[in-house]
């Protein structure tokens, strides 16, 4: 697979919100509640794609 086409392992919070189709305030609220895990790398705060997917999947299940 071409390196340019691979998905990132983690993204900044603003990108996580965009990818999830939700607002940044929702992301920050879920982080505050402990529902969405973040990681600090230096001064950057990132969300692992696997954590974002798991959180989104849990929202899908609770809506059903």
N, CA, C and O atoms as a DFTB+ gen file, in Angstrom:
256 C
 N C O
     1  1       0.849      -1.171       0.000
     2  2       0.000       0.000       0.000
     3  2       0.897       1.237       0.000
     4  3       1.938       1.257       0.656
     5  1       0.494       2.245      -0.725
     6  2       1.246       3.479      -0.818
     7  2       1.204       4.221       0.515
     8  3       0.142       4.341       1.125
     9  1       2.353       4.718       0.968
    10  2       2.438       5.390       2.266
    11  2       1.516       6.608       2.344
    12  3       0.962       6.886       3.408
    13  1       1.341       7.330       1.253
    14  2       0.494       8.516       1.246
    15  2      -0.979       8.166       1.457
    16  3      -1.768       9.027       1.844
    17  1      -1.352       6.922       1.208
    18  2      -2.744       6.516       1.327
    19  2      -3.059       5.834       2.651
    20  3      -4.209       5.472       2.899
    21  1      -2.055       5.654       3.506
    22  2      -2.315       4.986       4.772
    23  2      -2.951       5.958       5.756
    24  3      -2.707       7.164       5.718
    25  1      -3.760       5.407       6.620
    26  2      -4.445       6.204       7.624
    27  2      -3.492       6.524       8.771
    28  3      -2.677       5.681       9.143
    29  1      -3.580       7.727       9.340
    30  2      -2.722       8.053      10.481
    31  2      -3.116       7.219      11.698
    32  3      -4.266       6.797      11.825
    33  1      -2.167       6.988      12.577
    34  2      -2.445       6.247      13.802
    35  2      -3.207       7.100      14.802
    36  3      -3.998       6.588      15.594
    37  1      -2.961       8.414      14.761
    38  2      -3.616       9.334      15.681
    39  2      -3.768      10.682      14.999
    40  3      -3.037      11.008      14.063
    41  1      -4.734      11.466      15.485
    42  2      -5.010      12.770      14.902
    43  2      -5.232      13.786      16.019
    44  3      -5.575      13.410      17.139
    45  1      -5.036      15.079      15.719
    46  2      -5.363      16.111      16.709
    47  2      -6.865      16.136      16.981
    48  3      -7.650      15.592      16.204
    49  1      -7.252      16.756      18.065
    50  2      -8.658      16.797      18.462
    51  2      -9.538      17.406      17.377
    52  3     -10.629      16.898      17.116
    53  1      -9.093      18.469      16.748
    54  2      -9.912      19.103      15.704
    55  2     -10.162      18.148      14.542
    56  3     -11.257      18.123      13.981
    57  1      -9.163      17.374      14.186
    58  2      -9.309      16.397      13.101
    59  2     -10.204      15.239      13.542
    60  3     -10.984      14.723      12.741
    61  1     -10.100      14.829      14.797
    62  2     -10.966      13.764      15.317
    63  2     -12.430      14.199      15.239
    64  3     -13.304      13.406      14.887
    65  1     -12.686      15.459      15.568
    66  2     -14.055      15.977      15.479
    67  2     -14.531      15.974      14.034
    68  3     -15.659      15.570      13.753
    69  1     -13.686      16.418      13.122
    70  2     -14.055      16.458      11.710
    71  2     -14.324      15.059      11.184
    72  3     -15.326      14.833      10.506
    73  1     -13.441      14.119      11.490
    74  2     -13.604      12.748      11.009
    75  2     -14.864      12.094      11.584
    76  3     -15.526      11.305      10.909
    77  1     -15.184      12.429      12.827
    78  2     -16.367      11.859      13.464
    79  2     -17.655      12.577      13.106
    80  3     -18.748      12.117      13.435
    81  1     -17.516      13.725      12.420
    82  2     -18.703      14.479      12.040
    83  2     -19.386      15.135      13.223
    84  3     -20.602      15.327      13.219
    85  1     -18.601      15.481      14.241
    86  2     -19.147      16.101      15.449
    87  2     -18.351      17.346      15.793
    88  3     -17.295      17.594      15.212
    89  1     -18.848      18.119      16.724
    90  2     -18.177      19.349      17.120
    91  2     -17.041      19.112      18.108
    92  3     -17.000      18.103      18.813
    93  1     -16.129      20.063      18.135
    94  2     -15.015      19.976      19.082
    95  2     -15.509      19.957      20.517
    96  3     -14.944      19.260      21.359
    97  1     -16.560      20.717      20.804
    98  2     -17.067      20.763      22.182
    99  2     -17.549      19.384      22.631
   100  3     -17.404      19.020      23.798
   101  1     -18.117      18.626      21.710
   102  2     -18.548      17.260      22.036
   103  2     -17.343      16.391      22.353
   104  3     -17.360      15.620      23.312
   105  1     -16.299      16.516      21.547
   106  2     -15.068      15.754      21.792
   107  2     -14.512      16.099      23.174
   108  3     -14.197      15.208      23.962
   109  1     -14.393      17.403      23.464
   110  2     -13.848      17.821      24.761
   111  2     -14.722      17.340      25.917
   112  3     -14.197      16.956      26.962
   113  1     -16.040      17.355      25.748
   114  2     -16.939      16.871      26.800
   115  2     -16.725      15.386      27.048
   116  3     -16.689      14.946      28.197
   117  1     -16.583      14.614      25.984
   118  2     -16.377      13.169      26.129
   119  2     -15.022      12.861      26.756
   120  3     -14.887      11.894      27.505
   121  1     -14.025      13.678      26.451
   122  2     -12.712      13.526      27.080
   123  2     -12.835      13.805      28.577
   124  3     -12.313      13.054      29.401
   125  1     -13.531      14.894      28.924
   126  2     -13.718      15.267      30.337
   127  2     -14.439      14.180      31.129
   128  3     -14.126      13.936      32.294
   129  1     -15.406      13.534      30.485
   130  2     -16.159      12.461      31.142
   131  2     -15.359      11.163      31.238
   132  3     -15.762      10.234      31.938
   133  1     -14.233      11.098      30.540
   134  2     -13.433       9.879      30.541
   135  2     -13.894       8.861      29.512
   136  3     -13.457       7.710      29.534
   137  1     -14.773       9.280      28.611
   138  2     -15.303       8.357      27.604
   139  2     -14.409       8.229      26.378
   140  3     -14.480       7.234      25.656
   141  1     -13.569       9.231      26.139
   142  2     -12.676       9.218      24.984
   143  2     -11.267       9.474      25.472
   144  3     -10.994      10.484      26.119
   145  1     -10.381       8.556      25.158
   146  2      -9.000       8.629      25.631
   147  2      -8.169       9.537      24.725
   148  3      -8.296       9.505      23.501
   149  1      -7.317      10.345      25.353
   150  2      -6.371      11.175      24.607
   151  2      -4.957      10.800      25.023
   152  3      -4.735      10.148      26.044
   153  1      -4.027      11.226      24.215
   154  2      -2.615      11.007      24.517
   155  2      -1.882      12.318      24.311
   156  3      -2.185      13.075      23.389
   157  1      -0.919      12.577      25.171
   158  2      -0.082      13.767      25.039
   159  2       1.264      13.341      24.482
   160  3       1.907      12.426      24.996
   161  1       1.673      14.018      23.430
   162  2       2.989      13.788      22.838
   163  2       3.641      15.169      22.769
   164  3       3.320      15.983      21.903
   165  1       4.550      15.410      23.689
   166  2       5.111      16.746      23.790
   167  2       4.001      17.705      24.180
   168  3       3.325      17.503      25.189
   169  1       3.814      18.740      23.387
   170  2       2.762      19.721      23.654
   171  2       1.470      19.408      22.911
   172  3       0.465      20.098      23.085
   173  1       1.495      18.381      22.094
   174  2       0.315      18.043      21.285
   175  2      -0.585      17.058      22.012
   176  3      -0.121      16.167      22.723
   177  1      -1.877      17.242      21.816
   178  2      -2.884      16.317      22.331
   179  2      -3.496      15.618      21.131
   180  3      -3.996      16.264      20.210
   181  1      -3.451      14.300      21.148
   182  2      -3.941      13.529      20.007
   183  2      -4.928      12.455      20.471
   184  3      -4.966      12.061      21.636
   185  1      -5.711      12.011      19.510
   186  2      -6.660      10.918      19.728
   187  2      -6.253       9.793      18.790
   188  3      -6.151       9.995      17.580
   189  1      -6.021       8.612      19.343
   190  2      -5.690       7.458      18.514
   191  2      -6.925       7.079      17.698
   192  3      -8.044       7.096      18.211
   193  1      -6.718       6.740      16.446
   194  2      -7.835       6.372      15.575
   195  2      -8.605       5.180      16.143
   196  3      -9.830       5.128      16.032
   197  1      -7.906       4.231      16.744
   198  2      -8.603       3.070      17.319
   199  2      -9.503       3.496      18.477
   200  3     -10.583       2.934      18.656
   201  1      -9.071       4.484      19.265
   202  2      -9.901       4.981      20.356
   203  2     -11.104       5.757      19.818
   204  3     -12.208       5.643      20.351
   205  1     -10.889       6.542      18.765
   206  2     -11.989       7.286      18.150
   207  2     -13.029       6.320      17.587
   208  3     -14.228       6.519      17.777
   209  1     -12.577       5.278      16.898
   210  2     -13.499       4.280      16.339
   211  2     -14.286       3.568      17.436
   212  3     -15.495       3.370      17.314
   213  1     -13.592       3.183      18.509
   214  2     -14.257       2.479      19.606
   215  2     -15.300       3.380      20.266
   216  3     -16.395       2.926      20.598
   217  1     -14.963       4.653      20.455
   218  2     -15.908       5.590      21.053
   219  2     -17.124       5.777      20.149
   220  3     -18.261       5.760      20.620
   221  1     -16.883       5.956      18.852
   222  2     -17.995       6.109      17.914
   223  2     -18.870       4.860      17.889
   224  3     -20.095       4.960      17.824
   225  1     -18.250       3.690      17.940
   226  2     -19.007       2.427      17.945
   227  2     -19.859       2.328      19.205
   228  3     -20.980       1.823      19.149
   229  1     -19.352       2.798      20.333
   230  2     -20.125       2.738      21.580
   231  2     -21.327       3.673      21.496
   232  3     -22.370       3.379      22.081
   233  1     -21.207       4.780      20.789
   234  2     -22.328       5.696      20.619
   235  2     -23.381       5.078      19.725
   236  3     -24.577       5.271      19.943
   237  1     -22.952       4.342      18.729
   238  2     -23.868       3.655      17.816
   239  2     -24.684       2.608      18.577
   240  3     -25.890       2.470      18.377
   241  1     -23.994       1.875      19.454
   242  2     -24.665       0.828      20.222
   243  2     -25.661       1.408      21.210
   244  3     -26.730       0.832      21.411
   245  1     -25.332       2.547      21.836
   246  2     -26.229       3.120      22.823
   247  2     -27.443       3.759      22.174
   248  3     -28.482       3.904      22.818
   249  1     -27.329       4.147      20.903
   250  2     -28.451       4.739      20.190
   251  2     -29.455       3.682      19.714
   252  3     -30.618       3.984      19.447
   253  1     -28.983       2.454      19.616
   254  2     -29.838       1.376      19.082
   255  2     -30.861       0.899      20.077
   256  3     -31.647       0.001      19.773
